[in-house]
């Protein structure tokens, strides 16, 4: 049995371990200590910049997370809940943890009065693409995702 709950500050080590596991999975460099400190500061500030949902087994092990934050759609005139990351440890997949996390994200969007949930998926991650498709996710082919990094500000 998997449950989903809001992260608390005492979950910090588990959150950082999951972030490292995601970086390893995606073959990215793990965040350095300064980045990890900023992340925890921003997550648990008086006015947090984002929220974290955790998937936890019946035995209490934290096996996955979802990072969420709001932005605003001018055309819907409603907030959009943005899913920055949804990650479940490989050994905990097929336990329902991913489904429980994604449902919790959609429930949170409904509670906040959001008009939609948005997220991006790496093009090579067919496992994730298939998962989101089964959960009602639609690939937006008319939109191109762009980014400006801080060194280009």
C-alpha positions as CSV (number, residue, x, y, z in Angstrom):
1,X,0.0,0.0,0.0
2,X,1.3,3.4,-1.0
3,X,0.2,6.7,0.4
4,X,1.0,10.3,-0.6
5,X,1.6,13.1,1.7
6,X,3.1,16.6,1.8
7,X,6.8,16.7,2.5
8,X,8.0,18.1,5.9
9,X,11.4,19.5,6.7
10,X,12.4,16.3,8.5
11,X,12.0,14.5,5.1
12,X,15.0,16.5,3.7
13,X,17.5,13.7,3.5
14,X,15.0,11.4,1.8
15,X,14.2,14.1,-0.7
16,X,17.8,14.7,-1.5
17,X,18.4,11.0,-1.9
18,X,15.5,10.8,-4.4
19,X,16.9,13.8,-6.3
20,X,20.3,12.1,-6.6
21,X,18.5,9.0,-7.8
22,X,16.7,10.9,-10.5
23,X,19.9,12.6,-11.6
24,X,21.5,9.1,-11.8
25,X,18.5,7.8,-13.8
26,X,18.6,10.6,-16.2
27,X,22.4,10.5,-16.4
28,X,22.8,14.1,-15.1
29,X,25.2,15.6,-12.7
30,X,23.8,15.5,-9.1
31,X,23.1,18.9,-7.6
32,X,26.0,20.2,-5.5
33,X,25.8,20.9,-1.8
34,X,25.0,24.6,-2.4
35,X,22.1,23.7,-4.8
36,X,20.8,21.2,-2.3
37,X,20.8,23.8,0.5
38,X,19.0,26.3,-1.8
39,X,16.4,23.7,-2.7
40,X,15.6,22.8,0.9
41,X,15.5,26.5,1.8
42,X,13.1,27.3,-1.0
43,X,10.9,24.2,-0.2
44,X,10.5,24.9,3.5
45,X,10.5,28.7,3.6
46,X,7.6,30.6,5.2
47,X,6.4,31.2,1.6
48,X,7.7,28.2,-0.3
49,X,8.6,28.5,-4.0
50,X,7.2,25.0,-4.7
51,X,5.6,22.1,-2.9
52,X,6.8,18.5,-2.6
53,X,4.5,15.5,-2.4
54,X,6.0,12.2,-1.2
55,X,5.0,8.6,-1.9
56,X,5.5,6.4,1.1
57,X,5.1,2.7,1.5
58,X,3.1,1.1,4.3
59,X,6.4,0.4,6.1
60,X,7.2,4.1,6.0
61,X,9.9,4.1,3.2
62,X,9.8,7.2,1.0
63,X,9.9,5.9,-2.6
64,X,9.0,8.8,-4.8
65,X,8.2,12.5,-5.1
66,X,6.5,15.1,-7.1
67,X,7.6,18.8,-7.2
68,X,4.8,21.2,-8.0
69,X,4.3,24.9,-8.4
70,X,1.8,27.3,-9.9
71,X,2.0,29.6,-12.9
72,X,-0.9,31.5,-14.6
73,X,-2.7,31.0,-17.9
74,X,-3.8,34.4,-19.3
75,X,-6.2,32.7,-21.7
76,X,-7.8,30.3,-19.2
77,X,-7.6,33.1,-16.6
78,X,-6.8,30.3,-14.1
79,X,-3.7,29.0,-12.5
80,X,-1.8,26.1,-14.0
81,X,-0.2,23.5,-11.7
82,X,3.3,22.7,-13.1
83,X,4.8,19.4,-12.4
84,X,8.5,19.9,-12.3
85,X,9.5,16.3,-11.4
86,X,7.7,13.1,-10.7
87,X,10.1,10.3,-9.8
88,X,9.7,6.9,-8.3
89,X,12.7,4.7,-7.4
90,X,13.1,1.9,-10.0
91,X,12.7,-0.8,-7.4
92,X,9.4,0.7,-6.3
93,X,7.8,1.0,-9.7
94,X,4.8,-1.2,-10.4
95,X,3.7,-0.6,-6.7
96,X,1.2,2.1,-7.6
97,X,3.5,4.9,-6.3
98,X,3.7,6.8,-9.6
99,X,-0.1,6.5,-10.1
100,X,-0.7,7.7,-6.5
101,X,1.6,10.6,-6.9
102,X,0.1,11.7,-10.3
103,X,-3.4,11.4,-8.9
104,X,-2.4,13.5,-5.9
105,X,-1.0,16.2,-8.3
106,X,-4.3,16.2,-10.2
107,X,-6.2,16.4,-6.9
108,X,-4.1,19.3,-5.8
109,X,-4.7,21.1,-9.0
110,X,-8.5,20.6,-8.5
111,X,-8.3,21.9,-4.9
112,X,-6.3,25.0,-6.0
113,X,-8.8,25.7,-8.8
114,X,-6.3,25.2,-11.6
115,X,-7.4,24.9,-15.2
116,X,-4.7,22.3,-16.1
117,X,-1.6,20.5,-15.1
118,X,1.5,20.8,-17.3
119,X,4.8,19.0,-17.4
120,X,7.6,18.0,-19.8
121,X,9.0,14.6,-20.5
122,X,12.4,13.8,-21.9
123,X,12.0,12.5,-25.5
124,X,14.0,9.3,-24.8
125,X,12.0,8.4,-21.6
126,X,9.4,6.2,-23.3
127,X,8.5,4.7,-19.9
128,X,7.4,8.1,-18.6
129,X,5.7,9.0,-21.9
130,X,3.6,5.9,-21.9
131,X,2.8,6.4,-18.2
132,X,1.5,9.9,-18.7
133,X,-0.4,8.9,-21.8
134,X,-2.2,6.2,-19.8
135,X,-3.1,8.9,-17.2
136,X,-4.6,11.2,-19.7
137,X,-1.6,13.3,-20.6
138,X,-1.6,14.7,-24.1
139,X,1.6,15.5,-26.1
140,X,1.3,19.0,-27.3
141,X,2.8,18.9,-30.8
142,X,2.2,22.5,-31.7
143,X,4.3,23.9,-28.9
144,X,8.1,24.0,-28.7
145,X,9.8,24.1,-25.3
146,X,12.4,26.8,-24.9
147,X,14.8,27.9,-22.1
148,X,17.1,30.8,-21.3
149,X,19.7,29.9,-18.8
150,X,20.9,32.3,-16.1
151,X,24.3,33.0,-17.9
152,X,22.2,34.4,-20.8
153,X,20.2,36.9,-18.7
